[in-house]
Amino acid sequence: TTVKYTLTDDNWGGSEEDVCTYMDTALRTSFYGDYTEYVANMYDTEENAIALYESEVAYYAESLMYYLDMDSSVLDEATIEGYRSIAKTVLGQAKWEITDFSYDEMNLKGTMGLVMYPIDFLELIDDDANAVIAEFQNKYGSVDPDSCTEEELKTIEQDYANMMLEAISARAGETGVSIPVTKVYNIDYAEGVISEDDWNE
């Protein structure tokens, strides 16, 4: 989903407060699905705000499945929704601070420091994931993939994904934060506050 941010004279005075409010509400929308102020300030429509949040959830869920060596394309929707549920819980614990702000209100350009506190979920589930892998290998280690039909391989992949989901789901609410990471971003009103590349990063 491509999400467009809309800044107009109705919601943008070009002040430090405007920039900080925009960034904080955009991040709250992305990580928490809390888009009330984001929409109220007319930064975007409710439909697009929801799309922004859902795209972040989908990205994290896909990244988690990839990290755990799964092929999400063969999994059923209920299982994928389980990983999306984990993603929502984990993303809901994200924390950040806006710091070292410098902004030229005349030229509508400046810099902003963003301190992000990485969530330690992958570290937290490491032992659980390894236990599942060992159990899976014990269960299917003697199976020759070359002798299996496509449907049989999908069934095995589905079983692995369900085993992993059951093992790590409860951990989603137990996360903490790792060493904070600080990055400085260039602010440019013409680019939509920060560039799309910087936002994606």
C-alpha positions in Angstrom: 0.0 0.0 0.0 1.3 3.4 -0.9 0.4 6.0 1.8 0.6 9.7 1.0 0.9 12.4 3.6 -1.0 15.6 3.0 0.3 18.9 4.5 -1.6 22.1 3.7 -2.0 25.6 5.1 -4.9 24.2 7.2 -2.7 22.0 9.3 0.8 23.2 8.9 2.3 26.5 10.2 5.9 25.3 9.7 6.8 25.7 13.4 8.9 23.3 15.5 5.7 22.2 17.2 4.1 21.4 13.9 7.0 19.2 12.8 7.1 17.4 16.2 3.4 16.8 16.2 3.4 15.5 12.7 6.2 13.1 13.4 4.9 11.9 16.7 1.4 11.3 15.4 2.7 9.6 12.3 4.8 7.2 14.4 1.8 6.6 16.8 -0.3 5.7 13.7 2.4 3.4 12.4 3.3 1.5 15.5 0.1 1.7 17.7 -2.7 2.1 15.2 -3.6 5.3 17.2 -4.5 7.6 14.3 -7.1 9.9 16.0 -4.9 13.0 16.2 -3.2 12.2 12.9 -6.6 12.2 11.1 -7.9 15.1 13.2 -5.0 17.3 12.1 -5.9 16.3 8.5 -2.5 14.8 7.8 -4.3 12.1 5.9 -7.6 10.3 5.7 -8.7 7.6 8.2 -8.6 5.1 5.4 -5.0 5.9 4.6 -4.0 6.0 8.3 -5.4 2.5 8.7 -3.5 1.4 5.6 -0.3 2.9 7.1 -0.7 0.9 10.3 -1.7 -2.3 8.5 1.3 -2.0 6.2 3.6 -1.8 9.2 2.0 -4.8 10.8 2.2 -6.8 7.6 5.8 -5.9 7.2 6.8 -6.9 10.7 4.8 -10.2 10.4 6.4 -11.1 7.1 9.9 -10.2 8.5 9.3 -12.4 11.5 8.2 -15.3 9.4 11.2 -14.8 7.1 13.5 -14.7 10.2 12.0 -18.0 11.4 12.6 -19.5 7.9 9.0 -19.8 6.8 7.4 -19.6 3.4 4.3 -17.4 4.1 2.9 -18.0 0.6 1.9 -21.6 1.5 0.4 -20.8 5.0 -3.3 -20.6 5.7 -4.8 -17.2 6.6 -5.5 -18.2 10.2 -1.8 -18.8 10.8 -0.7 -15.6 9.0 -3.2 -13.7 11.2 -1.6 -15.3 14.2 1.8 -13.7 13.2 0.0 -10.4 12.5 -1.4 -10.5 16.0 2.1 -11.0 17.4 3.3 -8.1 15.2 0.6 -5.8 16.6 1.5 -6.7 20.2 5.2 -6.2 19.6 4.8 -2.9 17.7 2.5 -1.6 20.4 5.5 -1.6 22.7 7.7 0.6 20.5 9.1 3.8 22.1 10.8 6.8 20.7 11.9 10.4 21.5 12.3 13.4 19.2 15.5 15.3 20.1 18.1 17.8 18.9 15.6 19.7 16.8 16.8 22.4 14.5 14.4 24.1 12.1 14.4 27.2 9.8 10.8 28.3 9.7 11.6 30.7 6.8 12.9 28.0 4.5 10.9 25.1 6.1 14.0 23.0 6.4 16.1 21.6 9.3 17.2 18.5 11.1 15.7 16.3 13.8 17.1 13.6 16.0 15.0 10.5 16.5 15.8 8.1 19.3 14.3 4.7 18.8 14.3 2.0 21.4 14.6 -1.4 19.5 12.3 -4.1 20.8 14.1 -7.3 21.9 11.5 -9.8 20.8 13.8 -11.8 18.5 16.4 -12.2 21.4 13.5 -13.1 23.7 12.2 -16.0 21.5 15.6 -17.4 20.5 15.6 -20.3 22.9 11.9 -21.1 22.2 12.6 -21.0 18.4 15.6 -23.3 18.7 13.5 -25.8 20.8 10.8 -25.8 18.0 13.4 -26.3 15.4 14.8 -29.3 17.3 11.3 -30.8 17.8 10.5 -30.2 14.1 13.7 -31.9 13.0 13.0 -34.8 15.3 9.5 -35.2 13.8 10.4 -34.7 10.1 14.1 -35.3 9.9 13.7 -38.6 8.2 11.3 -37.3 5.5 12.8 -37.0 2.1 11.5 -33.7 0.5 12.1 -35.0 -3.0 9.7 -37.9 -2.4 6.9 -35.6 -1.1 4.1 -34.1 -3.2 3.6 -30.4 -3.2 0.6 -30.7 -0.9 2.6 -32.8 1.6 5.4 -30.2 1.7 2.8 -27.5 2.3 1.4 -29.5 5.2 4.8 -29.9 6.7 5.5 -26.1 6.3 2.1 -25.4 7.9 2.9 -27.7 10.8 6.2 -25.9 11.4 4.6 -22.5 11.3 1.9 -23.6 13.8 4.4 -25.1 16.1 6.4 -21.9 16.1 3.4 -19.8 16.6 2.3 -21.7 19.6 5.7 -21.5 21.1 6.4 -17.7 20.7 2.9 -16.1 20.9 3.0 -15.7 24.7 6.3 -14.0 24.5 5.0 -11.0 22.5 3.8 -9.3 25.6 7.0 -9.8 27.5 9.3 -7.7 25.4 11.7 -5.0 26.6 13.9 -2.6 24.8 17.5 -2.8 23.7 20.2 -0.1 23.5 18.6 3.0 21.9 19.5 4.0 18.4 19.7 7.6 17.4 19.5 8.9 13.9 19.4 12.4 12.5 16.9 13.1 9.7 16.8 16.0 7.3 13.5 17.9 7.4 12.1 19.4 4.3 8.5 20.5 3.9 8.7 20.0 0.1 9.6 16.3 0.8 6.7 15.8 3.1 8.6 16.6 6.3 11.1 13.7 5.8 11.8 11.9 2.6 10.1 8.6 1.7 13.4 6.8 1.7 14.2 8.0 5.3 10.7 7.1 6.4 10.9 3.6 5.0 14.3 3.1 6.7 
